[in-house]
Amino acid sequence: MDLAAGLRGRHVLVTGASSGLGAHFARLCARSGAEVTVAARRRDRLDRLVEALREAGAPQASAVALDVADADSVEAAFAGLDRLPDVVVNNAGVAEGGPALDTDLSVFDRVIATNLRGVWAVSVAAARRWRGAARGGVILNVASILGLRVAGGVGPYTVSKAGVVQMTEALALEWARYGIRVNALAPGYIDTDINRDFFATPAGEALVRRIPMRRLGQPEDLDAAFLLLATDASAWMTGVTLPVDGGHLVSGL
Ligand SMILES: NC(=O)c1ccc[n+]([C@@H]2O[C@H](COP(=O)([O-])OP(=O)(O)OC[C@H]3O[C@@H](n4cnc5c(N)ncnc54)[C@H](OP(=O)(O)O)[C@@H]3O)[C@@H](O)[C@H]2O)c1
């Protein structure tokens, strides 16, 4: 089955696309023939990505400034779209944290506002429009294996991602009747700019040794699962959180 073909002609909105996995997913969608709208707060980075996508053969790529933690910004971004998305990828996220006893409540609030409340706000903004237009849609949340198991020192993040897993099920249940599917990808540790330095340290190397497949994921390792959940290949799947983690979740206790 050619999973990528399932995105041809679809309009995909990717939040948090100004760097890392979001930019990677945007490039994957564009290569697969989708119209892509990239969203985040750093508009300059989005504009550069759009330029690159257009040069690579995706003339319809566009950018929209969006702060998922700000309900007005979410509404304004959706109101400004020329075309309703077929697929919304809730990828925006922050990974602030530290030991719980040293973490200010403001950090907890910020992580929850972005990673959890932001996913809710964007999902509801999309689903209201899909229902209003009497059509369905696809929501793909980017959770994490830290939503399914815990690690030390990242409490607010693990709590937020566990919330995303439960939200995926709750919204899938409510919106199946409207033809809206809601699934989540739960990546393990992926090699990106923001964590590369850490994984070069002894603590980072020790963490990689605990991954049964003994290596970090590359963004490309997520592609097949992403395409499965973003396309009609998963037409009878909803409420699912799919781990892609080199076996990290089944590491021995
Ligand atoms: N990398 C991994 O190993 C890994 C593993 C599991 C899950 N994940 C998840 O994958 C997603 C992407 O992570 P990443 O590793 O690619 O990190 P990243 O490079 O830091 O990307 C995070 C993105 O989220 C955006 N963002 C942050 N706050 C936002 C807000 N309030 N409104 C809109 N956009 C916002 C950022 O853009 P602006 O700053 O421009 O707004 C940025 O584009 C996150 O949800 C993360 O939790 C990553």
The ligand as an SDF file (V2000), in Angstrom:
LIG
                    3D

 48 52  0  0  0  0  0  0  0  0999 V2000
   12.0590   15.0270   19.9750 N   0  0  0  0  0  0  0  0  0  0  0  0
   11.6500   13.9830   20.6770 C   0  0  0  0  0  0  0  0  0  0  0  0
   12.4290   13.1140   21.0800 O   0  0  0  0  0  0  0  0  0  0  0  0
   10.1740   13.8300   20.9870 C   0  0  0  0  0  0  0  0  0  0  0  0
    9.7260   12.6140   21.5320 C   0  0  0  0  0  0  0  0  0  0  0  0
    8.3770   12.4490   21.8110 C   0  0  0  0  0  0  0  0  0  0  0  0
    7.4930   13.4820   21.5590 C   0  0  0  0  0  0  0  0  0  0  0  0
    7.9440   14.6500   21.0400 N   0  0  0  0  0  0  0  0  0  0  0  0
    6.9490   15.6980   20.7920 C   0  0  0  0  0  0  0  0  0  0  0  0
    7.0620   16.1210   19.4590 O   0  0  0  0  0  0  0  0  0  0  0  0
    6.6270   17.4720   19.3530 C   0  0  0  0  0  0  0  0  0  0  0  0
    7.6910   18.2800   18.6320 C   0  0  0  0  0  0  0  0  0  0  0  0
    8.8640   18.2620   19.4210 O   0  0  0  0  0  0  0  0  0  0  0  0
   10.3290   18.5800   18.8600 P   0  0  0  0  0  0  0  0  0  0  0  0
   11.2310   17.6000   19.4510 O   0  0  0  0  0  0  0  0  0  0  0  0
   10.2710   18.7360   17.3960 O   0  0  0  0  0  0  0  0  0  0  0  0
   10.6060   19.9680   19.5850 O   0  0  0  0  0  0  0  0  0  0  0  0
   10.9340   21.4450   19.0280 P   0  0  0  0  0  0  0  0  0  0  0  0
   11.9400   21.3930   17.9200 O   0  0  0  0  0  0  0  0  0  0  0  0
   11.2340   22.2710   20.2220 O   0  0  0  0  0  0  0  0  0  0  0  0
    9.5610   21.9010   18.3990 O   0  0  0  0  0  0  0  0  0  0  0  0
    8.4920   22.3570   19.1710 C   0  0  0  0  0  0  0  0  0  0  0  0
    7.6080   23.1890   18.2720 C   0  0  0  0  0  0  0  0  0  0  0  0
    6.4670   23.5970   19.0240 O   0  0  0  0  0  0  0  0  0  0  0  0
    6.2450   24.9560   18.7720 C   0  0  0  0  0  0  0  0  0  0  0  0
    5.5590   25.5710   19.8920 N   0  0  0  0  0  0  0  0  0  0  0  0
    5.9570   25.6210   21.1870 C   0  0  0  0  0  0  0  0  0  0  0  0
    5.0520   26.3220   21.9040 N   0  0  0  0  0  0  0  0  0  0  0  0
    4.0860   26.7140   21.0330 C   0  0  0  0  0  0  0  0  0  0  0  0
    2.8960   27.4740   21.1690 C   0  0  0  0  0  0  0  0  0  0  0  0
    2.5010   27.9950   22.3440 N   0  0  0  0  0  0  0  0  0  0  0  0
    2.1330   27.6800   20.0770 N   0  0  0  0  0  0  0  0  0  0  0  0
    2.5160   27.1750   18.8700 C   0  0  0  0  0  0  0  0  0  0  0  0
    3.6210   26.4630   18.6780 N   0  0  0  0  0  0  0  0  0  0  0  0
    4.3990   26.2400   19.7590 C   0  0  0  0  0  0  0  0  0  0  0  0
    7.6140   25.5640   18.5160 C   0  0  0  0  0  0  0  0  0  0  0  0
    7.5110   26.6950   17.6620 O   0  0  0  0  0  0  0  0  0  0  0  0
    7.5210   28.2270   18.1230 P   0  0  0  0  0  0  0  0  0  0  0  0
    8.5150   28.3370   19.2470 O   0  0  0  0  0  0  0  0  0  0  0  0
    7.9480   28.9350   16.8690 O   0  0  0  0  0  0  0  0  0  0  0  0
    6.1240   28.5420   18.5150 O   0  0  0  0  0  0  0  0  0  0  0  0
    8.2960   24.4460   17.7510 C   0  0  0  0  0  0  0  0  0  0  0  0
    8.0330   24.5570   16.3810 O   0  0  0  0  0  0  0  0  0  0  0  0
    6.3500   17.9430   20.7750 C   0  0  0  0  0  0  0  0  0  0  0  0
    4.9730   17.8410   21.0660 O   0  0  0  0  0  0  0  0  0  0  0  0
    7.1390   16.9510   21.6130 C   0  0  0  0  0  0  0  0  0  0  0  0
    6.6220   16.8270   22.9040 O   0  0  0  0  0  0  0  0  0  0  0  0
    9.2600   14.8490   20.7430 C   0  0  0  0  0  0  0  0  0  0  0  0
  1  2  1  0
  2  3  2  0
  2  4  1  0
  4  5  1  0
  4 48  2  0
  5  6  2  0
  6  7  1  0
  7  8  2  0
  8  9  1  0
  8 48  1  0
  9 10  1  0
  9 46  1  0
 10 11  1  0
 11 12  1  0
 11 44  1  0
 12 13  1  0
 13 14  1  0
 14 15  2  0
 14 16  1  0
 14 17  1  0
 17 18  1  0
 18 19  2  0
 18 20  1  0
 18 21  1  0
 21 22  1  0
 22 23  1  0
 23 24  1  0
 23 42  1  0
 24 25  1  0
 25 26  1  0
 25 36  1  0
 26 27  1  0
 26 35  1  0
 27 28  2  0
 28 29  1  0
 29 30  1  0
 29 35  2  0
 30 31  1  0
 30 32  2  0
 32 33  1  0
 33 34  2  0
 34 35  1  0
 36 37  1  0
 36 42  1  0
 37 38  1  0
 38 39  2  0
 38 40  1  0
 38 41  1  0
 42 43  1  0
 44 45  1  0
 44 46  1  0
 46 47  1  0
M  CHG  2   8   1  16  -1
M  END
$$$$
